[in-house]
């Protein structure tokens, strides 16, 4: 639905934005759309898609806000504790977004609590990974 573009034009626009940002020295470009997170990393040939199975309504008011809030919290944790990987940061953020999709209404009402995200992450760890492309598998020389 971005600017009323069809899927092909939307993807072309996203690729242009990613190329411009990467050309400007941005190391990671994260696009959040339709309940999933796509990460473009400089030095890797393919984007990495993080997704959690749909958990309810198609779109909620706070879905992207939940992603950003968890992203900020986990990046802070990573910087100060150095225990969590960037992969795990994105998995947690995507899980928070998935939980927010369950709820309708205002942004405050759609925000998941950390405990809820922890529970979902435990469930996901037993059912398989949330990312569909391995960073290590897609690395290229250069």
N, C-alpha and C positions, 0 to 999 in steps of 0.2 A: 504494500500500500504506500510505500515511500514515493511521494510526489506523483502518485497516480501512474507509476511506471509498471510495465509488464515485468515478469520475472527475469527475462534475458537482459533487458535494459537496466533493471535494478542491480543485477549482478555486475554488469559492465561498469556502472557508476561506482559500486562498492570497490571493484578492482582498481579503478582510477584513484579513488580516495586513498586506498591502501598504498598504491604505488607512490603517490605524492608524499604521504606521511613517511613511508620507508625511505624515500629519497631525501627527505629532510632530516634523517638521522633517528627517527623514532624506531625503537627496538621491537616493540610489541604493539600491534593494533588489534583491539578487541571489539568485535561487533556483536551486539546483543539484539536478537530478533527472533520472534516466533518461539520463545521459550528455550532457545539454545544460544550458545556462545561459540563464536568462531574466532580463533586466534591466528593471526598472521605474524610470524616471527622472522625477523631478518636472519638470513642464512639458511632458511629451510624452504624446500620446494613446494610443500603442500600446507594448506591451513589445517589446523587441528580443530575438530568439532567436539564440543562438550554438550551433551544432552542428557536429560533425565526423562524417563517415560512420562508422558502427559499425566497430570494429576488432577484434572478437573477442567474448569472453565478455560476457554481459549485465550483470553487476555484479561489481566486484572490491572487495576489502577497502579498498584505498587510493584509490579513484577520486575521492571528494570531497576527501580529504586532498591528493592530487596537485593538484587544482584550487586549493585554498586555499594550498598552498605556492607554486605558480607565481604566483598572484594577489599574494601578499605580496612575492615577489621582484620582480615586474614593477612593482608600485606603488612599491616602494622605488627601483627604477631610474628610474621616471618622475619621482619627486620630486627625485632628485639629478641626473639627466641631462637631463630635460625633452625627450627625443628621441622617446619612445614615447607614442602617444595612448591614451586610455582604451579605445577600440575595440580596439587592438592588445593591450592588457593582457588584455582578456577573450578575445580570440582565442587568445593564448598559453596562458591558463589552461584553456580548453576543450580545446585540443590536448593539454595534459598529462593531462587527465582521460581523453581518448580513448585515449592510450597506456596509461594505467593499466588501462583496461578489457581490454586484451590479456592481462593477467596474472592468475593466480589465486594464492591463498596469502596470506601475511602482508602487512601494510602495508609494511614495509621492502622486501620483494621486489617489490611492485607499483609502487614509485615510479620514474617515468622520469627519466633523466638529462637535463640541459639540452641536450646535444648531440642527443639523440633528438627532443626537442621542436623544436629548430632544423631538423632534417631534415624533420620532418612539416610545419612551417610553410612551408618552401620548396616542398614538394610541393603544399600547399594553395593557395599563391599562384598556382601554374600551373593548378590545376583550378577555381578560383573562390572566392568569398567564403564565410566560415563563418557570417555573420550573415544573417538573412532579412528584417529590417526596417531600413531606414536611419534613423538618428537624425534626420538633417536633413530627411528626407521627412516624418516624423511630427510634427515640432514644431508647436505651436499657439501662438497669441497668448495672452499672459497671464502 
